[in-house]
Amino acid sequence: MNAGTDREFVNSLAKGLNLLMCFTKERPVWSLTEMARANEMNLPTARRYLYTFTKLGFMVRDDSAKTFQLTPKVMQLGGWVFASMGIRNRLMPHMKSIRNEMDVTTHCAILEGNQIIAVERILSSDVVNIDLSAGSRLPIHATSLGKAIVAFMDHTEQKKIAGLLEFSSLTPHTITDVSSFLKELKITRSRGYAVADQELNIGLKTLAIPIFNTKDKVEASFGVSYPWSRTQEPGFEDRLIERLFEVKNKA
């Protein structure tokens, strides 16, 4: 979309936001040339955008390397969203309680497009943990947090989302096709909770439940993760599932 098709659309603002979105955890530093190429801009235009963000304090320029990276000021654009979200406040007591009781990592997440976004996470003492923070994005098909949300949508929405997924193979256990994914969603809905058994990371198992709003629409998911070795502890997963259902009924 651009100004030519929508007179209310501010094309220059959209380009600036797209430029900001290029900075990721995997790619935190960019040169002017790289940024111009990635955003299909000429060098003078890209330079003006980067200069403006630098003057506003959202970026810093390394003069010796001639590269740019974001500053903590960008947190003002979105960090408060996660801190103030009602879902976080509703689930935080449960996250702390289960983490302390069973020493598992607890998470909550929301859906955005064809990914899930971590809203909050409380780490266990185990060394097997994935590196996540508020705002981190994860694939739907390889996570119990993602499955727990999509499984409890209506079938039309499920198929629409499934059609957007790339089904990247992250481990030998990852679901890699639409048919298997939809079958997994049906199983998830039937038993009431989602499972991702080493589908995102080898050695890590996760469980998650859907969280509904007052209109009985799924709005988020609440999950736990733990080393696969703990599945061998007698009664451990039974108790964990019991606690998850308690959250599902109370949150």
MOBELUR-V443671 format. One line per field, one symbol per residue. psi: psi as a letter, one per 20 degrees, with the letter a starting at -180 (. if undefined). burial: 1 if it has 9 or more other ideal C-beta (glycine too) atoms within 8 Angstrom, else 0. A space follows every 10 residues. Layout:
psi = ???
burial = ???
//
This chain:
psi = qahhiohipn hhgghghhgh ihprhhmipq rgggggghjl qrggghgggh gghghijirq pohgilrqrq rihhhhhihh ghhiphhghh ighhggghgh gjlqpqqqrr pockrqpphq poqaiqinqq nqrpiqqqqg ijqhgghhgh hjrrhghghg ghiiqilpoh riippjqggh ghghhggghg iiqqponkhg ppjpqqqqqq pqaijkppia qprqqqqhhi iippighghg hghghgghhh .
burial = 0000000010 0001110111 0110000001 1100110010 1010111011 0111000110 1100001111 1001000110 0100101100 1101110110 0101111111 1000111111 1101010010 0001110111 1111111111 1110001110 1100101001 1001100101 1101110110 0011110111 1001111111 1000000101 1111111101 0000010011 1011101100 1
//
